[in-house]
């Protein structure tokens, strides 16, 4: 009994630590609930996604997965998925709710002057590099930073998806007095970037040294892709070197021990 109690309190403590350590961008407490009946009935089955995806093919948008079609979205459209089935969950975990094992996500789109809130199959969506991926890759270089957004910064400050992304999300002005920056990232060129989740509908990074955002440099911040490319080049180099050495060795062997 004592062992169970100890294990329970350890798990509870770890859960609290995880919640405290979660990036502000992952919080959705202040977001309004989606205007979708199916979501309201099964909200506990979904998690906050809040990421922009690209459609790789035309796809129907459903009011309820695989039932009434609201509209058709086109390949190449960029859409934001607000809530989705947890990606780490085993497919088919919603047996009885969904008819197949596909992963579904909820989105809100405007088309033809009308707004639609519905469900897309996420298996054919492409996820570009975004702010969440930046948080994951640069975790060791992003520092907790508790500071209020000063008056100068809050005057029409430009907000970006992530530092050097060039992906403009909007401007903030007249922010609440308690609006804060929660994370700090310093680029190789010395520019300081602060992350804000101030509750006005825009979350992202502000360049503290150039809040207006005019003339900011852009850069490819994706580490994993660069690492993969460098590995491919290194392997190609080793393969070429080995082939050259093997050919040279055969040449010397033929010279020393001629055949015939």
N, C-alpha and C positions, 0 to 999 in steps of 0.2 A: 504493500500500500504506500509506504514512504517513497519507494522508487518511482511509482506512478506519479505521485505528487511532485517530486523533484523534476521529473521529465516534463510534466505539464507546465510548470513555472518557467523552465528553460525555454520551451517552445513559445510561451507567451512573451517572454522577454525578447526573443529573436524577432517575433512578429512586430513588436513595438519598434525595435531598432530599424527594421526594414521600412516601416511606414515613415519614420522620421527621416531616413536617408533618401527617400524617394524624391527625384527631381520635381521641382514645382510644376514643370510642364506636364507632368503626368496626372496632376490633380484636376478633377472635373466637378468638384463640389459646387462651384458657382455656376455651372452651365445649366441652361434650361433643359427640361426633359423633352426628348424628341416627340413630335406630334405624330405618333404612329401607334395604333391600337395593339398590334402584335408585340411591339417592344414593351408597352405598358403591362401586358399580360405575362411576359416572360423576361422581364428586365434582369432577374437574378442569373440568367443563363449567359449574359453577355458582359464584356469588359470594355472599358474606354479604349478606343483606338486612336482617334484624332490624327490621322495621317492621310496625306494626299497620294492617290494611286493613279496610274494611267491605264485606260482600257486598251487592251491589245486586240480586241475584236468588238463588233457590235453586240450589245447585250440588253436584254429586257430588264426594266426596273419594276419590281413587284411590290404591291402593297403588303402581301404576305408571301413568303418564299414559295415560288412556283404556283401561285394562284392568280389573282387578278393583276394584269399588266397595266402599269400606270403610263409608261412611255418607253421609248427605245433610245438608249445612249449609244453614241458612235465611237468607233475605234479612234484612239488618240485623245479622247476627252480626258481632262484631269478632274477627278472627283475626290472629295474628302469623305473618308469613312469615319463616322463618329463612334459607332459601337460595333463590335464583332464577336464572333465566337473566339475563345482563347486559342491562339495558334498552337500552343503546346499540348492542348487536349487531344486525345485520340479521336479520330474521325468516327462518327456514328454515336457520339456521346449524347446527342439530342434525339436518339431513336424514339419514335412516337410523336415527335414534334416536326421533324423534317423527314422528307421522303427518301433522302439519299445521304451520302457522306460528305457532300460538298460543304465548304466553309462559306458562311453568309455574313455580309456586313451591311450596316444601315447608313444611308447617305441622304442628303437633302440637296436637290438640284433645281435650277431654274431653266425652263425650256418653253419657248413660245409665249413668254409673258406669264407663265404659270409656275408655281412652286410645287415640287413633288418630294415627299419623304417616303423612301422605300428601300427595298433590299436588293443587293447585287450578289452574284456568286463571285467570291474573291479568288477562285482558283485561276482565273484568266487575267487577273490584274497584275500590273507591274509596279513595284515599289521603288521610286527613285531615291537617291541619297537625300536624307532630310535631317531636321533638327534632332530627332530622336536618335538616329544613327550617329550623329555628331557627338551627342552626349555619351553614347556607348563607347565610341572609339577614343575620345579625348578625356575620359573620366579622370585619368591621372593628372591631367593638366588643367582641369577646371576646378577652381577653388570656391568654397562657400564664401559668400560675400553679402553681408547684411548691411545694406545702406539704403536710405531713401533716395528716390529720384529727385535731384535738385531742380530748382526752378528753371535754370538755364537749359538743362537736358530735356525737361518736359515740354519745352516750346517746340511743337511740331517735330518731335524726334522721330526719325525713321527706324522702323523695326524690321529686322531681317530674319529669315528662317534659321540661319546659323552664321557665324563669322565668315566673312569673305565669300558668302554664297552668291551674292547678287540677286537673291530671291526676295524681293520686296514684299512685305506682308501688310504694310500700312503705316500710318502715322498716329502718334498719340499726342494729345494736347489737353490741357486742363485736367491732368490726372488727379485722383484723390490725394489728399495730404499724406495718407499712410502708404502710398504706392512705393514699393521697394524693389531693389535689385537683389536677387538671391544668389547669383553665381557670377564669377569673373573669369574671363579667359584672356590671356595676353598672347598676341601673335608674334611670329618671329621678327616682324618689323617693328615691334614695340606698341602697336595699337592695342588699346584696352577695350574689351567688349563685356557688357553687362547683360545678364539675362533677366527679363522681367515677366512676371505673371500677375499683372496688377489688377486684373478683373474687369477690364474694359472691353474684352473680346479679342484683344490682340496679345499674343504671347510670342516672345522671340528675343533676339539679341539687338542691343543698341551699341553703336560704337561710341564710347564715352569721350573719345578724343575728337570725334566728328559726328555729333548727334544728328545733324541735318542729313548726313549721308552723301553729300555731294562729292563726287570724284573718288569714292572709296575703291580700293583695289579688290579684285576678285581672284580666287584661287581654287584649285581642286584640292579639297580637304579630305578626300576619301583615302584612308590609309590602307584598308584591306585590298583594294584593287591595285594600288601601287605596289604593295608587297607581293601580290600574286604575279604581277607583271615582272617584277625584279627577279622572282624565283624562276619564271619561265626563261628569262634572258640568261640567268646564271646556268641553268641546266643546259640550255642550247650552247653556251660557251664551253661547258665541260664536255659535252658530246662532240663538238667540233674539234676541240683540242685532242680528245682521245682518238678520234678518227684520223687526225693528221699524224699523231704519234705512231699509230698502228701502220699507216701507209708508209711512213718513213722507215719503220723497223723492217717491214717486208722488203722495201727497196734495198736496205743495207744487207739483208739476209741473202737476197738474190745475187748481189754483187760479190759477196764472200763465198757463197756456195752455189755457183751457177748450175743450172739443171741441164742435163745432157752432156 
